[in-house]
Amino acid sequence: MSKRLEVFKFAPQAYKGFGMVKDYAASALPAELLELVYLRVSQINGCAYCIDMHTRDLLKQGVKIDKVALVPVWDEAAALFSEQERAALAWAEVVTRVEQSKVPDADYQQALSVLGEQTLADLTVAIALMNAFNRFGVSMRMQPAALTL
C-alpha cells in the first residue's frame, strides 16, 4: 500500500477549520472519553493511522491496556467502562454507521438520557469530525506511526 497525497498540504485553510473543530471538541469533552470515541470510530472505519494514534494517546493518558484492547467489544466488557463512556461509544457506533442504522429514536433517547443535551451535541460534533478524518486517513493511505518507527 503506497502513501498518497497529503490533502491538507493542498488545502491548508480546510486543515485550519478541522483543527478548530478538533480544539472545540477537546475543550468540551473529557480527554479519555473523547479518545475512546475517536478510537472506536476509527476502528469501525478501518483507519490504521487513526487507530494507531488514538491507541497511543489513550496509553499516554494512563488508560490501562486492558480497557484499550477491549474498546471494540466495549459492550461485552461493560464493567471496564463508565455509564457515560458506554453511552458515548454506543452513540459513536450508531452515528458512524448512519447508512445502516438510520440512527433510531431509541438510540438517540438513550444517549440523551445519559449524556444530556450539551454533551450529546459536543459528542456528535466529535464523531462527525473523526469520521471525516478517517476518510482522509483511509483514502490517502496515511501511514501509522507503528510503520515508521
N, C-alpha and C positions, 0 to 999 in steps of 0.2 A: 504494500500500500504506500503510495507516494504522497507526500505533502503537496497541497495545492496552494493557491494564492492566499495571502493574508488580507482578508476582507477589509479590516479596519485600517490597514495601510492606505487603501484606496478610498476609504470612507471615514476619515478621522472625525468629522462632525457627528456622524452616526455613533461612533465609538464613544464620543463625549456624552451623547444623550443616554446611551445604555449605561455608561458609568454613573451618571446622575441617578438613574433609577436604581442601580445597584447600591449606591450610597444611601438612598432613601430607605430601601429595604433593610440595610444593615443598621440604620438608626431606629427603625420602627419595630424590629423583631429581635428576640434573644438570639445571640450568635449560634448557640448549639442547635436550637430549633431550626434556624434558617439553613444551616449547613446540612442537617439531616434531611430537610426537604429538598435542598439542591442536589444532594446525593441521590435520593430516591428518584427524582425526576430524571436525572442523568442516567440512572440505571435503566429506567423504562425506555428511554430514548436511545440507549446504547452508545453514549458518548464517552469513549475511553478517556479522552483528555479531561473531561469534567469529573468523571468517576474518580480518576486518579487524584485530581486536585482537591476535591471535596473530602475524599477519604483522608488525605494527608492533613487537611485543615482541621478535621474533627480530631484526629490523633494529636495534633499540636495543641488543641484546646484541652487536652486531657481526657477526652472521651475514651472509655475502655474499648479495646479491640473487640471484645465480645459483642458489645452493642453495635459497633460499626459493621461488623461482619453479618449481623442479623437484620440489618435495615431492609434487605429485600423480602424478608419474611417477618416483618415487624408485628403483624397481626398474630402470628404463631408464637412470638417471643414478647408478648404484650407486657409481661412483668418488668422488662427492661426499659420500657418507655412510659413516660407520664401520660396522663389523660390528654393534656394539651398536645403532646407530641403525636399520640395516636390519631387524634382528630386532624392534625395538620398533615400527617402522612396519608391518611385516607383521602383528605381533600386534594392533596397533591396528585394522587393516583387518578382520581375521577376527573380532575380538570385536565391533566396531561393526556388522558385517554378520551378526550372530549368527543372524538368522532364515533367511538364505540359506546361510550357511556351516556352521552347527551346530558350529563350532569343532572341526575334526577333530583327532584324536590326533596326527597327523603335524605339524600346525602347533604344537600345544602342545609336543611334544617338541623341535621346532626352536627355539622361543622359550626353553624351559627350558635347553637345552644352551648357548645363547649368553648368556642373561641371568642364569641361576641362580634359585634359589627366591625369595629375598627381593626381588630386583629385579622378577621377574615378578609377584609378589604386589602390590608397590607400583605397578607399571605398570598392572596390571589395575584397581586402585582408581582411578587417574588416568583411565583410559579410560572407566570407568563414570561417573565424575564429569563428564567432558566431554560424554559422550552426554546426561546429564541437563541440563547447562547448555545444550546445543544445542536441546533440546526447549523450554526456556524461551525461548531466543532466537528460534527459528522461530515457535513458536505465539503469542508475544506481539509479534512483528514488531519486535524491538529494532533500533534504527537504528545502523548502523555509524558510527564517528567520521568516516569519509570523507564522509558525507552531512550532517554537522553542522558541518564546518569552515568 
